Amino acid sequence: MTSTDIAGRIEDLYGLPLADLKAHAETQPPGMLSALLTMHHDLAFAEESITVQRDRLTQLVRPEKEIGSHDVSHVLDCTRRLAEAVTVRDVQVRTVQVVLQSLGRVADPEPAAAPAQPALALPVVNTGASRSR
């Protein structure tokens, strides 16, 4: 799944566009919505990092470019950053998928039925076993 897929699932779950959900979450105490939005943000950031590092690595190792000793450290650093971004993305996707699978859209509540009559308290029967003085 991608951050776009996750955004769609969050919107389906809450029935509002992501921008509206973000605005709503900012006015509420932390909860499941803010957790989902944070996971979505982290996933989108990881995807952006993957794109940036992949493009940078492609630029560093172009076939027509000779790789010098100075470039090797840049290639290694870029490769490390790319691997980290992929790992973060994979973890975020697995986590948000599990959370979203555990949640379901709640139907609008049914009108409340008339409140039940409170149970009558049984009278206390004094058996005379203990008397206060």
C-alpha positions as CSV (number, residue, x, y, z in Angstrom):
1,M,0.0,0.0,0.0
2,T,1.1,3.6,-0.6
3,S,0.3,6.7,1.4
4,T,-2.4,7.5,-1.1
5,D,-4.1,4.2,-0.5
6,I,-3.8,4.7,3.3
7,A,-5.3,8.2,3.0
8,G,-8.2,6.8,1.1
9,R,-8.8,4.1,3.7
10,I,-8.7,6.7,6.5
11,E,-11.1,8.9,4.6
12,D,-13.5,5.9,4.1
13,L,-13.3,5.0,7.7
14,Y,-14.1,8.5,9.0
15,G,-16.2,9.7,6.0
16,L,-14.4,13.0,5.5
17,P,-11.5,14.2,3.3
18,L,-8.1,14.0,4.8
19,A,-7.7,17.8,5.1
20,D,-10.9,18.0,7.1
21,L,-9.8,15.2,9.3
22,K,-6.5,16.9,10.0
23,A,-8.2,20.1,10.9
24,H,-10.6,18.2,13.2
25,A,-7.8,16.2,14.9
26,E,-6.0,19.4,15.8
27,T,-8.9,20.5,17.9
28,Q,-9.3,17.2,19.7
29,P,-7.3,15.4,22.4
30,P,-5.0,12.7,21.0
31,G,-6.8,9.6,19.9
32,M,-7.0,7.0,17.1
33,L,-7.6,9.6,14.4
34,S,-4.4,11.6,15.3
35,A,-2.5,8.3,15.5
36,L,-3.6,7.3,12.0
37,L,-2.8,10.7,10.6
38,T,0.6,10.6,12.1
39,M,1.3,7.2,10.7
40,H,0.1,8.5,7.3
41,H,2.4,11.5,7.5
42,D,5.4,9.3,8.4
43,L,4.6,6.9,5.6
44,A,4.3,9.8,3.1
45,F,7.6,11.2,4.4
46,A,9.3,7.8,3.9
47,E,8.0,7.5,0.4
48,E,9.3,11.0,-0.4
49,S,12.7,10.1,1.1
50,I,12.8,6.9,-1.1
51,T,12.2,9.0,-4.2
52,V,14.8,11.6,-3.3
53,Q,17.5,9.0,-2.4
54,R,16.7,6.8,-5.5
55,D,17.0,9.8,-7.8
56,R,20.3,10.9,-6.1
57,L,21.7,7.4,-6.3
58,T,20.7,7.2,-10.0
59,Q,22.5,10.5,-10.6
60,L,25.7,9.3,-8.7
61,V,26.0,6.0,-10.6
62,R,25.0,7.1,-14.2
63,P,26.7,4.8,-16.7
64,E,28.5,7.7,-18.4
65,K,29.9,9.0,-15.1
66,E,33.2,7.8,-13.7
67,I,33.0,7.1,-10.0
68,G,35.9,8.5,-8.1
69,S,37.1,7.9,-4.6
70,H,35.2,11.0,-3.4
71,D,32.0,9.7,-4.9
72,V,32.1,6.3,-3.2
73,S,31.3,7.8,0.2
74,H,28.3,9.6,-1.3
75,V,27.1,6.4,-3.0
76,L,27.4,4.5,0.3
77,D,25.6,7.2,2.3
78,C,22.8,7.5,-0.3
79,T,22.4,3.7,-0.3
80,R,22.2,3.6,3.5
81,R,19.6,6.4,3.5
82,L,17.6,4.6,0.8
83,A,17.6,1.4,2.8
84,E,16.5,3.2,5.9
85,A,13.7,4.9,4.1
86,V,12.5,1.6,2.6
87,T,12.6,0.0,6.1
88,V,10.6,2.9,7.6
89,R,8.1,2.7,4.8
90,D,7.6,-1.0,5.2
91,V,7.2,-0.8,8.9
92,Q,4.7,2.1,8.6
93,V,2.7,0.2,6.0
94,R,2.5,-3.0,8.1
95,T,1.5,-1.0,11.2
96,V,-1.2,1.1,9.6
97,Q,-2.6,-1.9,7.7
98,V,-3.0,-3.8,10.9
99,V,-4.6,-0.9,12.7
100,L,-7.0,-0.1,9.8
101,Q,-8.0,-3.8,9.6
102,S,-8.9,-3.7,13.3
103,L,-11.2,-0.7,12.8
104,G,-14.5,-0.5,11.1
105,R,-16.8,2.4,10.3
106,V,-19.4,2.7,13.0
107,A,-23.0,3.1,11.9
108,D,-25.0,6.0,13.2
109,P,-26.4,5.0,16.6
110,E,-30.0,3.9,16.8
111,P,-32.4,6.2,18.7
112,A,-32.2,5.4,22.4
113,A,-35.0,3.3,23.7
114,A,-37.0,4.5,26.7
115,P,-34.9,4.1,29.8
116,A,-35.6,0.9,31.8
117,Q,-37.3,1.3,35.2
118,P,-34.8,1.2,38.0
119,A,-34.9,-1.9,40.0
120,L,-36.7,-1.6,43.3
121,A,-34.5,-2.0,46.4
122,L,-35.6,-4.8,48.6
123,P,-36.5,-3.7,52.1
124,V,-34.0,-4.7,54.8
125,V,-35.6,-7.0,57.2
126,N,-34.4,-6.6,60.8
127,T,-33.9,-10.1,62.3
128,G,-33.0,-8.8,65.7
129,A,-29.7,-10.6,65.6
130,S,-27.7,-7.4,66.0
131,R,-29.1,-4.5,67.9
132,S,-27.4,-1.2,68.3
133,R,-27.4,0.4,71.7
